[in-house]
Amino acid sequence: MFKISIVESADQRRLVLEGRLISPWTAEVERAWRDAAEGLDGRKLIVDLTNITLISSDGERTLSELMREGAKFSGRGVLTKHVLKQLARRWACKL
Protein backbone atom coordinates (compact mmCIF):
# COMPACT_ATOMS: atom_id res chain seq x y z
CA MET A 1 0.00 0.00 0.00
CA PHE A 2 1.17 3.51 -0.79
CA LYS A 3 -0.35 6.90 -0.10
CA ILE A 4 0.50 10.43 -1.26
CA SER A 5 -1.06 13.41 0.53
CA ILE A 6 -0.57 17.13 0.20
CA VAL A 7 -0.66 19.29 3.32
CA GLU A 8 -0.87 23.05 2.80
CA SER A 9 0.19 25.80 5.20
CA ALA A 10 0.95 29.50 4.86
CA ASP A 11 4.70 28.95 4.37
CA GLN A 12 4.98 25.47 2.85
CA ARG A 13 3.38 22.65 0.91
CA ARG A 14 4.23 19.14 2.13
CA LEU A 15 4.09 16.13 -0.12
CA VAL A 16 3.57 13.37 2.46
CA LEU A 17 4.56 9.87 1.33
CA GLU A 18 3.46 6.78 3.27
CA GLY A 19 4.26 3.11 2.73
CA ARG A 20 6.71 1.39 0.42
CA LEU A 21 8.49 3.57 -2.14
CA ILE A 22 8.67 1.00 -4.94
CA SER A 23 7.66 0.75 -8.59
CA PRO A 24 4.97 1.53 -9.83
CA TRP A 25 4.46 4.15 -7.09
CA THR A 26 7.69 5.94 -7.95
CA ALA A 27 6.13 7.26 -11.18
CA GLU A 28 3.21 8.59 -9.12
CA VAL A 29 5.63 10.34 -6.77
CA GLU A 30 7.36 12.06 -9.69
CA ARG A 31 3.98 13.17 -11.10
CA ALA A 32 2.80 14.40 -7.69
CA TRP A 33 6.09 16.32 -7.20
CA ARG A 34 5.67 18.16 -10.48
CA ASP A 35 2.01 18.95 -9.77
CA ALA A 36 2.80 20.13 -6.21
CA ALA A 37 5.62 22.38 -7.46
CA GLU A 38 3.13 24.51 -9.38
CA GLY A 39 1.56 27.56 -7.76
CA LEU A 40 3.75 27.68 -4.66
CA ASP A 41 3.61 31.49 -4.47
CA GLY A 42 6.93 31.67 -2.59
CA ARG A 43 6.22 28.74 -0.25
CA LYS A 44 8.63 25.85 0.27
CA LEU A 45 7.88 22.40 -1.10
CA ILE A 46 8.90 19.62 1.29
CA VAL A 47 8.82 15.88 0.58
CA ASP A 48 7.94 14.19 3.87
CA LEU A 49 9.38 10.65 4.12
CA THR A 50 8.57 10.14 7.81
CA ASN A 51 6.16 7.26 7.13
CA ILE A 52 8.12 5.49 4.40
CA THR A 53 8.74 1.86 5.37
CA LEU A 54 10.92 0.72 2.45
CA ILE A 55 12.89 2.40 -0.34
CA SER A 56 13.70 0.21 -3.36
CA SER A 57 16.45 0.94 -5.86
CA ASP A 58 13.78 2.49 -8.10
CA GLY A 59 12.70 4.57 -5.10
CA GLU A 60 16.30 5.73 -4.63
CA ARG A 61 16.43 6.71 -8.31
CA THR A 62 13.24 8.74 -7.89
CA LEU A 63 14.54 10.49 -4.76
CA SER A 64 17.80 11.24 -6.62
CA GLU A 65 15.87 12.84 -9.46
CA LEU A 66 13.81 14.96 -7.08
CA MET A 67 16.97 15.91 -5.20
CA ARG A 68 18.64 17.06 -8.43
CA GLU A 69 15.51 19.14 -9.15
CA GLY A 70 15.91 20.87 -5.79
CA ALA A 71 13.58 18.88 -3.53
CA LYS A 72 13.87 19.35 0.22
CA PHE A 73 13.14 16.33 2.39
CA SER A 74 12.05 15.61 5.93
CA GLY A 75 12.05 12.26 7.67
CA ARG A 76 12.94 10.66 10.99
CA GLY A 77 13.96 7.09 10.36
CA VAL A 78 17.61 6.09 10.53
CA LEU A 79 17.41 4.21 7.24
CA THR A 80 15.66 7.08 5.46
CA LYS A 81 18.23 9.60 6.70
CA HIS A 82 21.05 7.27 5.65
CA VAL A 83 19.62 6.83 2.14
CA LEU A 84 19.16 10.60 1.74
CA LYS A 85 22.73 11.30 2.90
CA GLN A 86 24.13 8.70 0.49
CA LEU A 87 22.13 10.14 -2.42
CA ALA A 88 23.17 13.69 -1.53
CA ARG A 89 26.83 12.65 -1.52
CA ARG A 90 26.47 10.78 -4.78
CA TRP A 91 24.85 13.74 -6.54
CA ALA A 92 26.62 16.52 -4.61
CA CYS A 93 23.32 17.98 -3.42
CA LYS A 94 22.48 19.76 -0.19
CA LEU A 95 19.86 18.24 2.10
C-alpha positions in Angstrom: 0.0 0.0 0.0 1.2 3.5 -0.8 -0.3 6.9 -0.1 0.5 10.4 -1.3 -1.1 13.4 0.5 -0.6 17.1 0.2 -0.7 19.3 3.3 -0.9 23.0 2.8 0.2 25.8 5.2 1.0 29.5 4.9 4.7 29.0 4.4 5.0 25.5 2.8 3.4 22.6 0.9 4.2 19.1 2.1 4.1 16.1 -0.1 3.6 13.4 2.5 4.6 9.9 1.3 3.5 6.8 3.3 4.3 3.1 2.7 6.7 1.4 0.4 8.5 3.6 -2.1 8.7 1.0 -4.9 7.7 0.8 -8.6 5.0 1.5 -9.8 4.5 4.1 -7.1 7.7 5.9 -8.0 6.1 7.3 -11.2 3.2 8.6 -9.1 5.6 10.3 -6.8 7.4 12.1 -9.7 4.0 13.2 -11.1 2.8 14.4 -7.7 6.1 16.3 -7.2 5.7 18.2 -10.5 2.0 19.0 -9.8 2.8 20.1 -6.2 5.6 22.4 -7.5 3.1 24.5 -9.4 1.6 27.6 -7.8 3.8 27.7 -4.7 3.6 31.5 -4.5 6.9 31.7 -2.6 6.2 28.7 -0.3 8.6 25.9 0.3 7.9 22.4 -1.1 8.9 19.6 1.3 8.8 15.9 0.6 7.9 14.2 3.9 9.4 10.7 4.1 8.6 10.1 7.8 6.2 7.3 7.1 8.1 5.5 4.4 8.7 1.9 5.4 10.9 0.7 2.4 12.9 2.4 -0.3 13.7 0.2 -3.4 16.5 0.9 -5.9 13.8 2.5 -8.1 12.7 4.6 -5.1 16.3 5.7 -4.6 16.4 6.7 -8.3 13.2 8.7 -7.9 14.5 10.5 -4.8 17.8 11.2 -6.6 15.9 12.8 -9.5 13.8 15.0 -7.1 17.0 15.9 -5.2 18.6 17.1 -8.4 15.5 19.1 -9.2 15.9 20.9 -5.8 13.6 18.9 -3.5 13.9 19.3 0.2 13.1 16.3 2.4 12.0 15.6 5.9 12.1 12.3 7.7 12.9 10.7 11.0 14.0 7.1 10.4 17.6 6.1 10.5 17.4 4.2 7.2 15.7 7.1 5.5 18.2 9.6 6.7 21.1 7.3 5.7 19.6 6.8 2.1 19.2 10.6 1.7 22.7 11.3 2.9 24.1 8.7 0.5 22.1 10.1 -2.4 23.2 13.7 -1.5 26.8 12.6 -1.5 26.5 10.8 -4.8 24.8 13.7 -6.5 26.6 16.5 -4.6 23.3 18.0 -3.4 22.5 19.8 -0.2 19.9 18.2 2.1 
